[in-house]
Amino acid sequence: MTSQTPSAAPLRADCIADSAGGLTFDVAAHDPMGTAHLLLRRSDADAAEETVGLPLAPAAEGRLRAALPSSVCLP
């Protein structure tokens, strides 16, 4: 008999924009003790230079949060 590991559910982020144009992302914490980053990339991006990484920090129980200030330009 072969055991199969169920596939992980896709991660989803809640996103809120503030009046200045900044974005805040909240995601479910799968490993709250580990280091995690949210990577933002256009779907048609080819190069790593077109990726923005944001550190995720604990926000509420079971949630991690990343913030993209309005001063950061996305490629």
mmCIF file of the N, C-alpha and C atoms, coordinates in Angstrom:
data_MODEL
# 
_entry.id   MODEL 
# 
loop_
_atom_site.group_PDB 
_atom_site.id 
_atom_site.type_symbol 
_atom_site.label_atom_id 
_atom_site.label_alt_id 
_atom_site.label_comp_id 
_atom_site.label_asym_id 
_atom_site.label_entity_id 
_atom_site.label_seq_id 
_atom_site.pdbx_PDB_ins_code 
_atom_site.Cartn_x 
_atom_site.Cartn_y 
_atom_site.Cartn_z 
_atom_site.occupancy 
_atom_site.B_iso_or_equiv 
_atom_site.pdbx_formal_charge 
_atom_site.auth_seq_id 
_atom_site.auth_comp_id 
_atom_site.auth_asym_id 
_atom_site.auth_atom_id 
_atom_site.pdbx_PDB_model_num 
ATOM 1   N N  . MET A 1 1  ? 0.848  -1.168 0.000   1.00 0.00 ? 1  MET A N  1 
ATOM 2   C CA . MET A 1 1  ? 0.000  0.000  0.000   1.00 0.00 ? 1  MET A CA 1 
ATOM 3   C C  . MET A 1 1  ? 0.898  1.236  0.000   1.00 0.00 ? 1  MET A C  1 
ATOM 4   N N  . THR A 1 2  ? 0.574  2.201  -0.800  1.00 0.00 ? 2  THR A N  1 
ATOM 5   C CA . THR A 1 2  ? 1.340  3.435  -0.901  1.00 0.00 ? 2  THR A CA 1 
ATOM 6   C C  . THR A 1 2  ? 0.591  4.548  -0.197  1.00 0.00 ? 2  THR A C  1 
ATOM 7   N N  . SER A 1 3  ? 1.284  5.232  0.707   1.00 0.00 ? 3  SER A N  1 
ATOM 8   C CA . SER A 1 3  ? 0.627  6.369  1.366   1.00 0.00 ? 3  SER A CA 1 
ATOM 9   C C  . SER A 1 3  ? 0.910  7.625  0.561   1.00 0.00 ? 3  SER A C  1 
ATOM 10  N N  . GLN A 1 4  ? -0.065 8.473  0.488   1.00 0.00 ? 4  GLN A N  1 
ATOM 11  C CA . GLN A 1 4  ? 0.072  9.723  -0.241  1.00 0.00 ? 4  GLN A CA 1 
ATOM 12  C C  . GLN A 1 4  ? -0.131 10.882 0.705   1.00 0.00 ? 4  GLN A C  1 
ATOM 13  N N  . THR A 1 5  ? 0.705  11.884 0.539   1.00 0.00 ? 5  THR A N  1 
ATOM 14  C CA . THR A 1 5  ? 0.560  13.096 1.322   1.00 0.00 ? 5  THR A CA 1 
ATOM 15  C C  . THR A 1 5  ? -0.426 13.991 0.608   1.00 0.00 ? 5  THR A C  1 
ATOM 16  N N  . PRO A 1 6  ? -1.447 14.456 1.304   1.00 0.00 ? 6  PRO A N  1 
ATOM 17  C CA . PRO A 1 6  ? -2.396 15.353 0.633   1.00 0.00 ? 6  PRO A CA 1 
ATOM 18  C C  . PRO A 1 6  ? -1.690 16.622 0.186   1.00 0.00 ? 6  PRO A C  1 
ATOM 19  N N  . SER A 1 7  ? -2.065 17.104 -0.971  1.00 0.00 ? 7  SER A N  1 
ATOM 20  C CA . SER A 1 7  ? -1.434 18.329 -1.466  1.00 0.00 ? 7  SER A CA 1 
ATOM 21  C C  . SER A 1 7  ? -1.857 19.508 -0.605  1.00 0.00 ? 7  SER A C  1 
ATOM 22  N N  . ALA A 1 8  ? -0.931 20.410 -0.414  1.00 0.00 ? 8  ALA A N  1 
ATOM 23  C CA . ALA A 1 8  ? -1.206 21.598 0.402   1.00 0.00 ? 8  ALA A CA 1 
ATOM 24  C C  . ALA A 1 8  ? -2.164 22.513 -0.339  1.00 0.00 ? 8  ALA A C  1 
ATOM 25  N N  . ALA A 1 9  ? -3.021 23.137 0.400   1.00 0.00 ? 9  ALA A N  1 
ATOM 26  C CA . ALA A 1 9  ? -3.946 24.104 -0.193  1.00 0.00 ? 9  ALA A CA 1 
ATOM 27  C C  . ALA A 1 9  ? -3.149 25.301 -0.679  1.00 0.00 ? 9  ALA A C  1 
ATOM 28  N N  . PRO A 1 10 ? -3.545 25.896 -1.784  1.00 0.00 ? 10 PRO A N  1 
ATOM 29  C CA . PRO A 1 10 ? -2.823 27.080 -2.268  1.00 0.00 ? 10 PRO A CA 1 
ATOM 30  C C  . PRO A 1 10 ? -2.896 28.206 -1.236  1.00 0.00 ? 10 PRO A C  1 
ATOM 31  N N  . LEU A 1 11 ? -1.801 28.924 -1.110  1.00 0.00 ? 11 LEU A N  1 
ATOM 32  C CA . LEU A 1 11 ? -1.784 30.060 -0.191  1.00 0.00 ? 11 LEU A CA 1 
ATOM 33  C C  . LEU A 1 11 ? -2.561 31.213 -0.805  1.00 0.00 ? 11 LEU A C  1 
ATOM 34  N N  . ARG A 1 12 ? -3.259 31.919 0.020   1.00 0.00 ? 12 ARG A N  1 
ATOM 35  C CA . ARG A 1 12 ? -3.997 33.101 -0.410  1.00 0.00 ? 12 ARG A CA 1 
ATOM 36  C C  . ARG A 1 12 ? -3.649 34.236 0.529   1.00 0.00 ? 12 ARG A C  1 
ATOM 37  N N  . ALA A 1 13 ? -3.551 35.414 -0.040  1.00 0.00 ? 13 ALA A N  1 
ATOM 38  C CA . ALA A 1 13 ? -3.244 36.600 0.756   1.00 0.00 ? 13 ALA A CA 1 
ATOM 39  C C  . ALA A 1 13 ? -4.423 37.558 0.713   1.00 0.00 ? 13 ALA A C  1 
ATOM 40  N N  . ASP A 1 14 ? -4.737 38.115 1.862   1.00 0.00 ? 14 ASP A N  1 
ATOM 41  C CA . ASP A 1 14 ? -5.683 39.223 1.922   1.00 0.00 ? 14 ASP A CA 1 
ATOM 42  C C  . ASP A 1 14 ? -4.856 40.484 1.735   1.00 0.00 ? 14 ASP A C  1 
ATOM 43  N N  . CYS A 1 15 ? -5.353 41.426 0.982   1.00 0.00 ? 15 CYS A N  1 
ATOM 44  C CA . CYS A 1 15 ? -4.599 42.645 0.687   1.00 0.00 ? 15 CYS A CA 1 
ATOM 45  C C  . CYS A 1 15 ? -5.486 43.860 0.935   1.00 0.00 ? 15 CYS A C  1 
ATOM 46  N N  . ILE A 1 16 ? -4.918 44.849 1.606   1.00 0.00 ? 16 ILE A N  1 
ATOM 47  C CA . ILE A 1 16 ? -5.623 46.105 1.881   1.00 0.00 ? 16 ILE A CA 1 
ATOM 48  C C  . ILE A 1 16 ? -4.742 47.253 1.425   1.00 0.00 ? 16 ILE A C  1 
ATOM 49  N N  . ALA A 1 17 ? -5.313 48.191 0.692   1.00 0.00 ? 17 ALA A N  1 
ATOM 50  C CA . ALA A 1 17 ? -4.587 49.396 0.261   1.00 0.00 ? 17 ALA A CA 1 
ATOM 51  C C  . ALA A 1 17 ? -4.961 50.544 1.186   1.00 0.00 ? 17 ALA A C  1 
ATOM 52  N N  . ASP A 1 18 ? -3.961 51.342 1.569   1.00 0.00 ? 18 ASP A N  1 
ATOM 53  C CA . ASP A 1 18 ? -4.262 52.514 2.386   1.00 0.00 ? 18 ASP A CA 1 
ATOM 54  C C  . ASP A 1 18 ? -4.416 53.745 1.493   1.00 0.00 ? 18 ASP A C  1 
ATOM 55  N N  . SER A 1 19 ? -4.802 54.841 2.081   1.00 0.00 ? 19 SER A N  1 
ATOM 56  C CA . SER A 1 19 ? -5.078 56.055 1.303   1.00 0.00 ? 19 SER A CA 1 
ATOM 57  C C  . SER A 1 19 ? -3.830 56.643 0.644   1.00 0.00 ? 19 SER A C  1 
ATOM 58  N N  . ALA A 1 20 ? -2.629 56.290 1.142   1.00 0.00 ? 20 ALA A N  1 
ATOM 59  C CA . ALA A 1 20 ? -1.384 56.794 0.562   1.00 0.00 ? 20 ALA A CA 1 
ATOM 60  C C  . ALA A 1 20 ? -0.877 55.911 -0.576  1.00 0.00 ? 20 ALA A C  1 
ATOM 61  N N  . GLY A 1 21 ? -1.511 54.751 -0.777  1.00 0.00 ? 21 GLY A N  1 
ATOM 62  C CA . GLY A 1 21 ? -1.099 53.847 -1.843  1.00 0.00 ? 21 GLY A CA 1 
ATOM 63  C C  . GLY A 1 21 ? -0.270 52.669 -1.372  1.00 0.00 ? 21 GLY A C  1 
ATOM 64  N N  . GLY A 1 22 ? -0.069 52.543 -0.075  1.00 0.00 ? 22 GLY A N  1 
ATOM 65  C CA . GLY A 1 22 ? 0.651  51.382 0.461   1.00 0.00 ? 22 GLY A CA 1 
ATOM 66  C C  . GLY A 1 22 ? -0.249 50.164 0.481   1.00 0.00 ? 22 GLY A C  1 
ATOM 67  N N  . LEU A 1 23 ? 0.351  48.990 0.483   1.00 0.00 ? 23 LEU A N  1 
ATOM 68  C CA . LEU A 1 23 ? -0.396 47.733 0.511   1.00 0.00 ? 23 LEU A CA 1 
ATOM 69  C C  . LEU A 1 23 ? 0.030  46.915 1.722   1.00 0.00 ? 23 LEU A C  1 
ATOM 70  N N  . THR A 1 24 ? -0.945 46.275 2.375   1.00 0.00 ? 24 THR A N  1 
ATOM 71  C CA . THR A 1 24 ? -0.680 45.372 3.482   1.00 0.00 ? 24 THR A CA 1 
ATOM 72  C C  . THR A 1 24 ? -1.254 44.015 3.109   1.00 0.00 ? 24 THR A C  1 
ATOM 73  N N  . PHE A 1 25 ? -0.420 42.971 3.257   1.00 0.00 ? 25 PHE A N  1 
ATOM 74  C CA . PHE A 1 25 ? -0.803 41.607 2.910   1.00 0.00 ? 25 PHE A CA 1 
ATOM 75  C C  . PHE A 1 25 ? -0.849 40.760 4.171   1.00 0.00 ? 25 PHE A C  1 
ATOM 76  N N  . ASP A 1 26 ? -1.917 39.984 4.352   1.00 0.00 ? 26 ASP A N  1 
ATOM 77  C CA . ASP A 1 26 ? -2.028 39.030 5.451   1.00 0.00 ? 26 ASP A CA 1 
ATOM 78  C C  . ASP A 1 26 ? -2.178 37.640 4.855   1.00 0.00 ? 26 ASP A C  1 
ATOM 79  N N  . VAL A 1 27 ? -1.413 36.675 5.390   1.00 0.00 ? 27 VAL A N  1 
ATOM 80  C CA . VAL A 1 27 ? -1.497 35.290 4.941   1.00 0.00 ? 27 VAL A CA 1 
ATOM 81  C C  . VAL A 1 27 ? -1.574 34.376 6.152   1.00 0.00 ? 27 VAL A C  1 
ATOM 82  N N  . ALA A 1 28 ? -2.105 33.169 5.952   1.00 0.00 ? 28 ALA A N  1 
ATOM 83  C CA . ALA A 1 28 ? -2.154 32.178 7.022   1.00 0.00 ? 28 ALA A CA 1 
ATOM 84  C C  . ALA A 1 28 ? -0.742 31.696 7.306   1.00 0.00 ? 28 ALA A C  1 
ATOM 85  N N  . ALA A 1 29 ? -0.411 31.528 8.576   1.00 0.00 ? 29 ALA A N  1 
ATOM 86  C CA . ALA A 1 29 ? 0.925  31.071 8.984   1.00 0.00 ? 29 ALA A CA 1 
ATOM 87  C C  . ALA A 1 29 ? 0.945  29.550 8.998   1.00 0.00 ? 29 ALA A C  1 
ATOM 88  N N  . HIS A 1 30 ? 1.746  28.954 8.105   1.00 0.00 ? 30 HIS A N  1 
ATOM 89  C CA . HIS A 1 30 ? 1.888  27.500 8.104   1.00 0.00 ? 30 HIS A CA 1 
ATOM 90  C C  . HIS A 1 30 ? 2.974  27.060 9.066   1.00 0.00 ? 30 HIS A C  1 
ATOM 91  N N  . ASP A 1 31 ? 4.005  27.873 9.228   1.00 0.00 ? 31 ASP A N  1 
ATOM 92  C CA . ASP A 1 31 ? 5.105  27.586 10.137  1.00 0.00 ? 31 ASP A CA 1 
ATOM 93  C C  . ASP A 1 31 ? 5.487  28.880 10.843  1.00 0.00 ? 31 ASP A C  1 
ATOM 94  N N  . PRO A 1 32 ? 4.761  29.238 11.916  1.00 0.00 ? 32 PRO A N  1 
ATOM 95  C CA . PRO A 1 32 ? 4.986  30.534 12.561  1.00 0.00 ? 32 PRO A CA 1 
ATOM 96  C C  . PRO A 1 32 ? 6.374  30.709 13.145  1.00 0.00 ? 32 PRO A C  1 
ATOM 97  N N  . MET A 1 33 ? 7.141  29.641 13.316  1.00 0.00 ? 33 MET A N  1 
ATOM 98  C CA . MET A 1 33 ? 8.480  29.756 13.886  1.00 0.00 ? 33 MET A CA 1 
ATOM 99  C C  . MET A 1 33 ? 9.538  29.953 12.807  1.00 0.00 ? 33 MET A C  1 
ATOM 100 N N  . GLY A 1 34 ? 9.211  29.714 11.557  1.00 0.00 ? 34 GLY A N  1 
ATOM 101 C CA . GLY A 1 34 ? 10.184 29.833 10.470  1.00 0.00 ? 34 GLY A CA 1 
ATOM 102 C C  . GLY A 1 34 ? 10.232 31.242 9.914   1.00 0.00 ? 34 GLY A C  1 
ATOM 103 N N  . THR A 1 35 ? 11.190 31.468 9.023   1.00 0.00 ? 35 THR A N  1 
ATOM 104 C CA . THR A 1 35 ? 11.318 32.744 8.346   1.00 0.00 ? 35 THR A CA 1 
ATOM 105 C C  . THR A 1 35 ? 10.554 32.658 7.041   1.00 0.00 ? 35 THR A C  1 
ATOM 106 N N  . ALA A 1 36 ? 9.730  33.638 6.771   1.00 0.00 ? 36 ALA A N  1 
ATOM 107 C CA . ALA A 1 36 ? 8.925  33.607 5.550   1.00 0.00 ? 36 ALA A CA 1 
ATOM 108 C C  . ALA A 1 36 ? 8.975  34.969 4.867   1.00 0.00 ? 36 ALA A C  1 
ATOM 109 N N  . HIS A 1 37 ? 8.865  34.939 3.560   1.00 0.00 ? 37 HIS A N  1 
ATOM 110 C CA . HIS A 1 37 ? 8.812  36.153 2.752   1.00 0.00 ? 37 HIS A CA 1 
ATOM 111 C C  . HIS A 1 37 ? 7.678  36.026 1.750   1.00 0.00 ? 37 HIS A C  1 
ATOM 112 N N  . LEU A 1 38 ? 7.074  37.140 1.442   1.00 0.00 ? 38 LEU A N  1 
ATOM 113 C CA . LEU A 1 38 ? 6.072  37.211 0.386   1.00 0.00 ? 38 LEU A CA 1 
ATOM 114 C C  . LEU A 1 38 ? 6.787  37.746 -0.842  1.00 0.00 ? 38 LEU A C  1 
ATOM 115 N N  . LEU A 1 39 ? 6.718  37.016 -1.959  1.00 0.00 ? 39 LEU A N  1 
ATOM 116 C CA . LEU A 1 39 ? 7.356  37.450 -3.197  1.00 0.00 ? 39 LEU A CA 1 
ATOM 117 C C  . LEU A 1 39 ? 6.305  38.002 -4.139  1.00 0.00 ? 39 LEU A C  1 
ATOM 118 N N  . LEU A 1 40 ? 6.531  39.222 -4.595  1.00 0.00 ? 40 LEU A N  1 
ATOM 119 C CA . LEU A 1 40 ? 5.632  39.860 -5.551  1.00 0.00 ? 40 LEU A CA 1 
ATOM 120 C C  . LEU A 1 40 ? 6.316  39.866 -6.906  1.00 0.00 ? 40 LEU A C  1 
ATOM 121 N N  . ARG A 1 41 ? 5.614  39.343 -7.906  1.00 0.00 ? 41 ARG A N  1 
ATOM 122 C CA . ARG A 1 41 ? 6.197  39.267 -9.239  1.00 0.00 ? 41 ARG A CA 1 
ATOM 123 C C  . ARG A 1 41 ? 5.067  39.276 -10.260 1.00 0.00 ? 41 ARG A C  1 
ATOM 124 N N  . ARG A 1 42 ? 5.282  40.035 -11.339 1.00 0.00 ? 42 ARG A N  1 
ATOM 125 C CA . ARG A 1 42 ? 4.305  40.002 -12.433 1.00 0.00 ? 42 ARG A CA 1 
ATOM 126 C C  . ARG A 1 42 ? 4.251  38.586 -12.987 1.00 0.00 ? 42 ARG A C  1 
ATOM 127 N N  . SER A 1 43 ? 3.109  38.176 -13.469 1.00 0.00 ? 43 SER A N  1 
ATOM 128 C CA . SER A 1 43 ? 2.965  36.822 -13.999 1.00 0.00 ? 43 SER A CA 1 
ATOM 129 C C  . SER A 1 43 ? 3.824  36.592 -15.235 1.00 0.00 ? 43 SER A C  1 
ATOM 130 N N  . ASP A 1 44 ? 4.180  37.646 -15.958 1.00 0.00 ? 44 ASP A N  1 
ATOM 131 C CA . ASP A 1 44 ? 5.006  37.478 -17.153 1.00 0.00 ? 44 ASP A CA 1 
ATOM 132 C C  . ASP A 1 44 ? 6.468  37.868 -16.917 1.00 0.00 ? 44 ASP A C  1 
ATOM 133 N N  . ALA A 1 45 ? 6.884  38.011 -15.660 1.00 0.00 ? 45 ALA A N  1 
ATOM 134 C CA . ALA A 1 45 ? 8.258  38.410 -15.338 1.00 0.00 ? 45 ALA A CA 1 
ATOM 135 C C  . ALA A 1 45 ? 9.225  37.269 -15.630 1.00 0.00 ? 45 ALA A C  1 
ATOM 136 N N  . ASP A 1 46 ? 10.377 37.608 -16.208 1.00 0.00 ? 46 ASP A N  1 
ATOM 137 C CA . ASP A 1 46 ? 11.394 36.609 -16.529 1.00 0.00 ? 46 ASP A CA 1 
ATOM 138 C C  . ASP A 1 46 ? 12.576 36.641 -15.571 1.00 0.00 ? 46 ASP A C  1 
ATOM 139 N N  . ALA A 1 47 ? 12.903 37.782 -15.045 1.00 0.00 ? 47 ALA A N  1 
ATOM 140 C CA . ALA A 1 47 ? 14.135 37.937 -14.272 1.00 0.00 ? 47 ALA A CA 1 
ATOM 141 C C  . ALA A 1 47 ? 13.856 38.136 -12.791 1.00 0.00 ? 47 ALA A C  1 
ATOM 142 N N  . ALA A 1 48 ? 14.824 37.728 -11.975 1.00 0.00 ? 48 ALA A N  1 
ATOM 143 C CA . ALA A 1 48 ? 14.722 37.911 -10.527 1.00 0.00 ? 48 ALA A CA 1 
ATOM 144 C C  . ALA A 1 48 ? 14.684 39.382 -10.160 1.00 0.00 ? 48 ALA A C  1 
ATOM 145 N N  . GLU A 1 49 ? 15.249 40.246 -11.025 1.00 0.00 ? 49 GLU A N  1 
ATOM 146 C CA . GLU A 1 49 ? 15.237 41.682 -10.751 1.00 0.00 ? 49 GLU A CA 1 
ATOM 147 C C  . GLU A 1 49 ? 13.816 42.245 -10.764 1.00 0.00 ? 49 GLU A C  1 
ATOM 148 N N  . GLU A 1 50 ? 12.895 41.507 -11.324 1.00 0.00 ? 50 GLU A N  1 
ATOM 149 C CA . GLU A 1 50 ? 11.505 41.956 -11.402 1.00 0.00 ? 50 GLU A CA 1 
ATOM 150 C C  . GLU A 1 50 ? 10.677 41.415 -10.238 1.00 0.00 ? 50 GLU A C  1 
ATOM 151 N N  . THR A 1 51 ? 11.351 40.937 -9.200  1.00 0.00 ? 51 THR A N  1 
ATOM 152 C CA . THR A 1 51 ? 10.687 40.375 -8.029  1.00 0.00 ? 51 THR A CA 1 
ATOM 153 C C  . THR A 1 51 ? 10.970 41.251 -6.814  1.00 0.00 ? 51 THR A C  1 
ATOM 154 N N  . VAL A 1 52 ? 9.945  41.485 -6.008  1.00 0.00 ? 52 VAL A N  1 
ATOM 155 C CA . VAL A 1 52 ? 10.089 42.223 -4.757  1.00 0.00 ? 52 VAL A CA 1 
ATOM 156 C C  . VAL A 1 52 ? 9.742  41.264 -3.625  1.00 0.00 ? 52 VAL A C  1 
ATOM 157 N N  . GLY A 1 53 ? 10.673 41.102 -2.674  1.00 0.00 ? 53 GLY A N  1 
ATOM 158 C CA . GLY A 1 53 ? 10.439 40.236 -1.523  1.00 0.00 ? 53 GLY A CA 1 
ATOM 159 C C  . GLY A 1 53 ? 10.142 41.061 -0.290  1.00 0.00 ? 53 GLY A C  1 
ATOM 160 N N  . LEU A 1 54 ? 9.094  40.687 0.423   1.00 0.00 ? 54 LEU A N  1 
ATOM 161 C CA . LEU A 1 54 ? 8.702  41.381 1.655   1.00 0.00 ? 54 LEU A CA 1 
ATOM 162 C C  . LEU A 1 54 ? 8.743  40.389 2.809   1.00 0.00 ? 54 LEU A C  1 
ATOM 163 N N  . PRO A 1 55 ? 9.422  40.720 3.908   1.00 0.00 ? 55 PRO A N  1 
ATOM 164 C CA . PRO A 1 55 ? 9.423  39.813 5.054   1.00 0.00 ? 55 PRO A CA 1 
ATOM 165 C C  . PRO A 1 55 ? 8.042  39.746 5.691   1.00 0.00 ? 55 PRO A C  1 
ATOM 166 N N  . LEU A 1 56 ? 7.656  38.545 6.086   1.00 0.00 ? 56 LEU A N  1 
ATOM 167 C CA . LEU A 1 56 ? 6.390  38.340 6.784   1.00 0.00 ? 56 LEU A CA 1 
ATOM 168 C C  . LEU A 1 56 ? 6.661  38.282 8.281   1.00 0.00 ? 56 LEU A C  1 
ATOM 169 N N  . ALA A 1 57 ? 5.871  39.001 9.047   1.00 0.00 ? 57 ALA A N  1 
ATOM 170 C CA . ALA A 1 57 ? 6.020  39.046 10.503  1.00 0.00 ? 57 ALA A CA 1 
ATOM 171 C C  . ALA A 1 57 ? 4.696  38.629 11.146  1.00 0.00 ? 57 ALA A C  1 
ATOM 172 N N  . PRO A 1 58 ? 4.755  38.051 12.333  1.00 0.00 ? 58 PRO A N  1 
ATOM 173 C CA . PRO A 1 58 ? 3.516  37.669 13.017  1.00 0.00 ? 58 PRO A CA 1 
ATOM 174 C C  . PRO A 1 58 ? 2.599  38.882 13.200  1.00 0.00 ? 58 PRO A C  1 
ATOM 175 N N  . ALA A 1 59 ? 1.306  38.679 12.916  1.00 0.00 ? 59 ALA A N  1 
ATOM 176 C CA . ALA A 1 59 ? 0.338  39.773 13.034  1.00 0.00 ? 59 ALA A CA 1 
ATOM 177 C C  . ALA A 1 59 ? -0.731 39.430 14.066  1.00 0.00 ? 59 ALA A C  1 
ATOM 178 N N  . ALA A 1 60 ? -1.391 38.337 13.886  1.00 0.00 ? 60 ALA A N  1 
ATOM 179 C CA . ALA A 1 60 ? -2.408 37.848 14.813  1.00 0.00 ? 60 ALA A CA 1 
ATOM 180 C C  . ALA A 1 60 ? -2.211 36.343 14.891  1.00 0.00 ? 60 ALA A C  1 
ATOM 181 N N  . GLU A 1 61 ? -2.911 35.690 15.778  1.00 0.00 ? 61 GLU A N  1 
ATOM 182 C CA . GLU A 1 61 ? -2.715 34.258 15.917  1.00 0.00 ? 61 GLU A CA 1 
ATOM 183 C C  . GLU A 1 61 ? -2.993 33.546 14.595  1.00 0.00 ? 61 GLU A C  1 
ATOM 184 N N  . GLY A 1 62 ? -1.979 32.846 14.103  1.00 0.00 ? 62 GLY A N  1 
ATOM 185 C CA . GLY A 1 62 ? -2.132 32.096 12.863  1.00 0.00 ? 62 GLY A CA 1 
ATOM 186 C C  . GLY A 1 62 ? -2.025 32.933 11.600  1.00 0.00 ? 62 GLY A C  1 
ATOM 187 N N  . ARG A 1 63 ? -1.628 34.202 11.721  1.00 0.00 ? 63 ARG A N  1 
ATOM 188 C CA . ARG A 1 63 ? -1.534 35.084 10.559  1.00 0.00 ? 63 ARG A CA 1 
ATOM 189 C C  . ARG A 1 63 ? -0.161 35.746 10.515  1.00 0.00 ? 63 ARG A C  1 
ATOM 190 N N  . LEU A 1 64 ? 0.324  35.977 9.297   1.00 0.00 ? 64 LEU A N  1 
ATOM 191 C CA . LEU A 1 64 ? 1.552  36.715 9.063   1.00 0.00 ? 64 LEU A CA 1 
ATOM 192 C C  . LEU A 1 64 ? 1.222  37.928 8.211   1.00 0.00 ? 64 LEU A C  1 
ATOM 193 N N  . ARG A 1 65 ? 2.008  39.005 8.361   1.00 0.00 ? 65 ARG A N  1 
ATOM 194 C CA . ARG A 1 65 ? 1.719  40.257 7.656   1.00 0.00 ? 65 ARG A CA 1 
ATOM 195 C C  . ARG A 1 65 ? 2.983  40.804 6.998   1.00 0.00 ? 65 ARG A C  1 
ATOM 196 N N  . ALA A 1 66 ? 2.807  41.350 5.798   1.00 0.00 ? 66 ALA A N  1 
ATOM 197 C CA . ALA A 1 66 ? 3.874  42.042 5.072   1.00 0.00 ? 66 ALA A CA 1 
ATOM 198 C C  . ALA A 1 66 ? 3.305  43.371 4.593   1.00 0.00 ? 66 ALA A C  1 
ATOM 199 N N  . ALA A 1 67 ? 4.155  44.383 4.562   1.00 0.00 ? 67 ALA A N  1 
ATOM 200 C CA . ALA A 1 67 ? 3.710  45.707 4.128   1.00 0.00 ? 67 ALA A CA 1 
ATOM 201 C C  . ALA A 1 67 ? 4.585  46.191 2.978   1.00 0.00 ? 67 ALA A C  1 
ATOM 202 N N  . LEU A 1 68 ? 3.945  46.783 1.978   1.00 0.00 ? 68 LEU A N  1 
ATOM 203 C CA . LEU A 1 68 ? 4.626  47.401 0.848   1.00 0.00 ? 68 LEU A CA 1 
ATOM 204 C C  . LEU A 1 68 ? 4.304  48.896 0.916   1.00 0.00 ? 68 LEU A C  1 
ATOM 205 N N  . PRO A 1 69 ? 5.256  49.711 1.366   1.00 0.00 ? 69 PRO A N  1 
ATOM 206 C CA . PRO A 1 69 ? 4.990  51.156 1.471   1.00 0.00 ? 69 PRO A CA 1 
ATOM 207 C C  . PRO A 1 69 ? 4.750  51.764 0.098   1.00 0.00 ? 69 PRO A C  1 
ATOM 208 N N  . SER A 1 70 ? 4.042  52.855 0.069   1.00 0.00 ? 70 SER A N  1 
ATOM 209 C CA . SER A 1 70 ? 3.751  53.542 -1.193  1.00 0.00 ? 70 SER A CA 1 
ATOM 210 C C  . SER A 1 70 ? 5.028  54.091 -1.841  1.00 0.00 ? 70 SER A C  1 
ATOM 211 N N  . SER A 1 71 ? 6.086  54.221 -1.065  1.00 0.00 ? 71 SER A N  1 
ATOM 212 C CA . SER A 1 71 ? 7.344  54.744 -1.593  1.00 0.00 ? 71 SER A CA 1 
ATOM 213 C C  . SER A 1 71 ? 8.140  53.719 -2.404  1.00 0.00 ? 71 SER A C  1 
ATOM 214 N N  . VAL A 1 72 ? 7.755  52.445 -2.356  1.00 0.00 ? 72 VAL A N  1 
ATOM 215 C CA . VAL A 1 72 ? 8.452  51.391 -3.089  1.00 0.00 ? 72 VAL A CA 1 
ATOM 216 C C  . VAL A 1 72 ? 7.822  51.237 -4.473  1.00 0.00 ? 72 VAL A C  1 
ATOM 217 N N  . CYS A 1 73 ? 8.659  51.352 -5.510  1.00 0.00 ? 73 CYS A N  1 
ATOM 218 C CA . CYS A 1 73 ? 8.172  51.178 -6.885  1.00 0.00 ? 73 CYS A CA 1 
ATOM 219 C C  . CYS A 1 73 ? 8.292  49.714 -7.264  1.00 0.00 ? 73 CYS A C  1 
ATOM 220 N N  . LEU A 1 74 ? 7.252  49.188 -7.831  1.00 0.00 ? 74 LEU A N  1 
ATOM 221 C CA . LEU A 1 74 ? 7.293  47.819 -8.335  1.00 0.00 ? 74 LEU A CA 1 
ATOM 222 C C  . LEU A 1 74 ? 7.786  47.822 -9.780  1.00 0.00 ? 74 LEU A C  1 
ATOM 223 N N  . PRO A 1 75 ? 8.620  46.848 -10.150 1.00 0.00 ? 75 PRO A N  1 
ATOM 224 C CA . PRO A 1 75 ? 9.116  46.778 -11.532 1.00 0.00 ? 75 PRO A CA 1 
ATOM 225 C C  . PRO A 1 75 ? 7.989  46.515 -12.516 1.00 0.00 ? 75 PRO A C  1 
# 
